[in-house]
Amino acid sequence: MWEAAVAVALAHLLAASGGTRVVVPDGPVADAFRPALDALLPPRSPAKNLALAGPGLPATAADIALVLRHPQTGETWSSCAGATVPLAADVWMYVAFNRDRRLRPASGGLPEGVYRDDPPPLLPAFSFRADRGVFLHTLARLPEVRQPWLRAIYDRAEDNRSSHAFWR
């Protein structure tokens, strides 16, 4: 599910880039998106900046914002001035707050007779990559795919099935 969410966001991110290089911040966002963006977009000097935006994060000025998609309503966080790229809530929470997340209670366990009523958050067991099929499916349905530069990326991704290390 995480690889599908990253693939959908990658398709929207490419469309929002306008064909220019995207500078990705270090950390989990870079792990998920930088290899694919570096391989798919030309290394031109003018670049657009990508930043995480959403609840609990400080406001940053960026050309493209990777924002939270609400898990029940599907609405995207919309307090950003630039282009927004929605990302599934579970994945967004991981890339936004994974350094602060504890996998176990800080001290001891739950008190006797207290049961956990919510499941622990799903976390990836390994570095995840974009799913090629979901990426192509999403990109084909975006109106921007009619632009020659994005159509060329679509055609290369469709033709070169196993040549990219970032596909799952």
C-alpha positions, -999 to +999 in steps of 0.1 A: +000+000+000+029+024+008+045+017-026+012+025-043+008+057-024+043+068-033+037+059-069+005+081-070+023+110-054+053+106-078+030+109-108+014+141-093+048+154-084+061+150-119+031+168-133+036+197-108+073+200-117+066+212-151+095+192-164+121+210-143+144+194-117+129+190-082+151+196-051+140+171-024+148+176+013+170+150+029+154+123+050+125+099+043+111+121+016+144+119-003+145+081+003+111+077-013+112+102-042+148+114-050+160+083-070+129+084-093+129+121-097+167+122-105+162+095-131+131+108-147+137+146-148+165+163-166+193+178-145+187+214-154+199+243-133+165+259-127+148+238-101+117+237-080+118+230-042+097+203-026+087+206+011+064+188+034+034+208+045+005+200+068-007+200+103+020+200+130+047+213+106+061+248+104+051+268+074+078+268+046+080+285+013+083+260-015+073+257-051+057+223-045+043+210-012+038+174-003+006+175+017-015+152+037-046+135+021-072+129+048-077+091+053-116+093+054-126+122+033-098+122+007-094+160+010-060+174+008-043+199+031-048+232+014-030+259+033-001+261+008+005+288-017+023+268-044+014+235-061+003+207-038+009+170-042-013+148-020+001+118-002-018+091+017-021+099+054-001+069+067+028+076+044+027+113+050+028+108+088+058+085+084+078+109+063+068+139+083+073+126+119+092+093+117+122+107+137+099+116+166+079+083+166+085+058+192+077+022+184+072+012+220+060+030+252+088+051+266+088+033+300+073-001+307+041-013+291+005-004+296-009-006+331-026-038+342-062-040+329-057-014+302-060-026+267-048-008+236-079+002+216-061+015+185-037-005+164-001+007+163+008+027+131+019+007+101+055+013+094+076+001+065+099-029+072+124-017+045+131+013+022+101+013-001+100+022-038+073+034-061+051+007-078+056+011-116+021-001-125+003+023-102+026+051-113+017+045-150-020+041-142-021+074-123+001+093-148-021+081-177-051+097-161-036+131-155-044+158-181-007+170-180+004+137-196-007+153-229+023+176-227+052+162-248+078+162-219+055+142-196+044+119-223+080+111-231+085+102-194+054+080-195+066+062-226+101+056-212+087+042-179+063+020-198+089+006-222+118+001-198+102-023-174+132-034-153+159-009-161+151+014-131+161+004-096+134+026-081+105+006-094+090-023-075 
